[in-house]
């Protein structure tokens, strides 16, 4: 008895009628039968600026993920890969190293009509590698495939450096006060940072723009430096008196002072209530000697002395001021003396009172009937006399009021300037406040110039006292705002 498993297998083999047969080799399961035609073999060779490992891995990824080609086998040790296409093209790729330039891919294909599949293989491989054809750097007519360098964005720091640098240079040419050194610092900072960002391996391009920004800064520095030198020389020239031979005047004010030793100088003012003169070629020893002579002449009331100045009054209220300036070519001593203000007012009031008295006497009535009228006239005259000194003092009071208003306007500006600069520094110097900053600094420079132009020797004691008070308050506010180190 037999089981189904023991049943003989049916003989499906065809008979050969006694004819000899040729054994057939079965086709591999992973490949399709491809007719071999040695005459249709094509070869392509390409050079890449990539390593063997990079190329071999890219070929492996392409053959294992694409639909056009199917990998048959690969040998990483020899760098060989065999694969076929869906239309029967059979290809063999070999990757080998070639010196320092990179690697070479050699592809041989059979049954590839017109190299269609070979070209398609290389097109997809180049896309995967991100390479493009270029000239071989070693020379010759051969080409090489290298990675495409991505285009870098232009550095915005370099662009802003040019904009701020151009503004800095423009102000250096057009501004009377010279360039804004704040703009120069910002432009230099931006251009320096852009130089680093646009280095050879940096993330940005536009190195030439960085050099342009630095060039504009250099132009602004040169022009600003020249202007500063010229302005400084002009200021010193303006301060220099005309050192010619002078004649000591015989006015009442000049007679109260001893005559200086040097005979070179310039009389700057000579009037009944003020006298001033600038003496050239005066040494420090001569200045100290002259101050001692002035004190000996009676100017020792409420005096104050420093290394380069002396201020004092005498018993009659006359005020003297002596300042010593160290200049390049010669040193100058400035001397000024002023009459007391109330002296002039008193003499003017006395003359007017005398005139009113004479007028009243000439108008005295002869009849007793005019007694009432006389009394009214006297009252009117008395009222006029009491009002006359006030009218006499009005010009001086008006001048003091005008000077006080001017100084108050200076102090008000500095209050506004300190408030703005405190906000500007606290917010990190924003570009949005740049226009206001420029306008404010220009007004700051103008106000400082006006204050420096005030000649203290021409001020009355009251004006000079108020000038010092305002100046002290301004300095105290700047110090409390911590702005004295910046401006």
Secondary structure, DSSP 4 states (H G I P E B T S, - for coil): ---GGGSPPP--PPP-TT------PPPPTTS------GGG-EEEEEEESS-HHHHHHHHHHHHHH-SSEEEEEEETTTTEEEEEETTS-EEEEEEEEETTTEEEEEEEEES-GGGHHHHHHHHHHHHHHTEEEEE-TT-SS-EEEEEPPPPPEEPHHHHHHHHHHHHHHHHHHH-TT---HHHHHHHHHHHHHHHHHTSTTSSEE-HHHHHHHHHHHHHHHHHHHHHHHHHHHHHHHHHS---EE------HHHHTSPPPS--EEEEEEE-SSEEEEEE-S--HHHHHHHHHHHHHTT--EEEEE-SSEEEEE-TT--EEEEEEE--SS--EEEEEEE--HHHHHHHHHHHHHHHHHHHHHHT--SSGGGHHHHHHHHHHHHHHHHHHHHHHHHHHHHHHHHHHHHHHHHHHHHHHHHHHHHHHHHTT--GGGHHHHHHHHHHHHHHHHHHHT--GGGS-HHHHHHHHHHHHHHHHHHHHTT-TTT-
